[in-house]
Amino acid sequence: MRVFKIIAWIALILFIIIQFFPTEKNESYTTPDNDFMVVNNVPSKIENQLKVSCYDCHSNSTSYPWYNKIQPAAWYLEDHVKEGKAELNFNEWSTYSDRRKDSKLRSIIKQIESGEMPMDSYTLIHRDAILSENIKNSVISYMRILKDSLK
């Protein structure tokens, strides 16, 4: 029992110490001119769903949950957002070449069709980010139209 108490105290002290190592926030309060929604004529239904389901990880403006103030969850979120933005950043859409846009649109379509996006780990807590079949079909159709317009 004594060993358990020592391990518990060490774990508690380490947990407290890691709280002093902050993360870098991904917060912007303006919509850039390069944003996907600005440069494309996105229907409001699709725009709203993309902002709810995609923009937290794939833009420069993340709406952080309460647990982002607790380490190690904040580190996980920071890493997840950085990876998401490296793959696709909707705020930088017009800076992409047509070839890259085509590739990103193909990827978006494929990942929505396969159910890879939005990720289960995200929709577990953000229930409004789950795409219904109707919304999925609408988003995929819209992305296909955009993809075809690039040719």
C-alpha positions in Angstrom: 0.0 0.0 0.0 2.9 2.3 0.8 4.3 1.9 -2.8 0.9 2.8 -4.2 0.8 6.0 -2.2 4.3 7.0 -3.3 3.4 6.4 -7.0 0.1 8.3 -6.6 1.9 11.3 -5.0 4.6 11.3 -7.8 1.8 11.2 -10.4 0.0 14.0 -8.8 3.1 16.2 -8.6 4.0 15.5 -12.2 0.4 16.3 -13.3 0.6 19.6 -11.5 4.0 20.4 -13.0 3.0 19.8 -16.6 0.2 22.3 -16.2 2.8 25.0 -16.3 3.8 24.1 -19.9 1.2 26.0 -22.1 0.3 25.3 -25.7 0.1 27.6 -28.6 -3.4 28.5 -29.4 -4.8 28.4 -33.0 -7.1 31.5 -32.7 -7.9 34.1 -35.3 -10.9 36.4 -35.1 -11.0 37.5 -38.7 -11.8 35.6 -41.9 -9.0 36.0 -44.4 -9.6 36.8 -48.1 -8.0 33.5 -49.0 -10.7 31.5 -47.1 -12.5 28.7 -48.9 -15.9 30.2 -48.0 -14.9 33.6 -49.4 -13.5 32.5 -52.7 -16.2 29.9 -53.5 -19.9 30.4 -53.7 -20.7 28.0 -50.8 -24.3 27.4 -50.0 -25.1 28.4 -46.5 -26.2 24.9 -45.4 -22.8 23.4 -46.5 -20.9 26.4 -45.2 -22.4 26.0 -41.7 -21.7 22.3 -41.6 -18.1 22.7 -42.8 -17.4 25.3 -40.1 -18.9 22.9 -37.5 -17.3 19.7 -38.8 -14.0 20.8 -40.3 -12.8 24.3 -39.3 -11.6 23.5 -35.8 -8.8 21.4 -37.2 -8.5 22.7 -40.7 -8.4 26.5 -40.3 -6.6 29.2 -38.3 -9.5 29.5 -35.9 -10.1 26.7 -33.4 -13.0 26.9 -31.0 -11.4 25.3 -27.9 -13.3 23.1 -25.5 -12.9 23.5 -21.7 -10.5 20.6 -21.4 -7.9 22.4 -23.6 -6.7 24.1 -20.4 -5.6 20.8 -18.9 -2.4 19.0 -19.9 -1.8 16.5 -21.5 -5.2 17.0 -23.4 -4.0 20.5 -24.6 -0.8 19.0 -26.1 -2.9 16.4 -27.9 -5.3 19.0 -29.3 -2.4 21.3 -30.3 -0.7 18.5 -32.2 -4.0 17.4 -33.8 -4.7 20.9 -35.0 -1.2 21.4 -36.4 -1.5 18.1 -38.3 -4.9 19.0 -39.7 -3.8 22.5 -40.8 -0.6 21.0 -42.5 -2.9 18.7 -44.5 -5.5 21.2 -45.4 -6.1 24.8 -44.2 -9.4 26.2 -45.5 -8.2 29.8 -44.6 -5.4 29.5 -47.2 -7.5 27.9 -50.0 -6.9 30.6 -52.7 -3.2 30.3 -52.2 -3.2 26.7 -53.4 -2.5 25.9 -57.0 -5.3 24.4 -59.1 -3.5 21.1 -59.0 -3.3 21.1 -55.2 -7.0 22.2 -54.9 -8.0 19.3 -57.1 -6.0 16.9 -54.9 -7.5 18.4 -51.7 -11.0 18.2 -53.1 -10.5 14.5 -54.2 -9.2 13.8 -50.7 -12.1 15.6 -49.0 -14.6 13.6 -51.1 -12.8 10.3 -50.4 -12.5 10.9 -46.7 -16.2 11.9 -46.3 -17.4 9.0 -48.3 -15.3 6.5 -46.3 -16.3 8.1 -43.0 -12.7 9.0 -42.1 -13.7 12.7 -41.7 -14.7 14.1 -39.4 -12.7 11.9 -37.2 -14.5 9.7 -34.6 -12.3 11.2 -31.8 -13.7 14.6 -32.8 -17.4 13.7 -33.2 -17.3 11.7 -29.9 -17.4 15.1 -28.1 -18.7 17.4 -30.9 -21.9 15.6 -31.7 -23.1 18.4 -34.0 -20.1 17.7 -36.3 -21.5 14.3 -37.3 -22.6 14.4 -41.0 -26.0 13.0 -41.7 -26.3 11.1 -45.0 -28.2 14.0 -46.5 -25.4 16.5 -45.5 -22.7 14.1 -46.6 -24.3 13.8 -50.1 -24.7 17.6 -50.3 -21.1 18.3 -49.3 -19.7 15.6 -51.7 -21.8 16.9 -54.6 -20.7 20.4 -53.9 -17.0 19.4 -53.7 -17.4 17.4 -57.0 -18.8 20.5 -58.7 -15.8 22.6 -57.4 -13.4 19.9 -58.6 -15.0 19.8 -62.0 -14.8 23.6 -62.3 -11.0 23.5 -62.0 -10.6 21.6 -65.3 
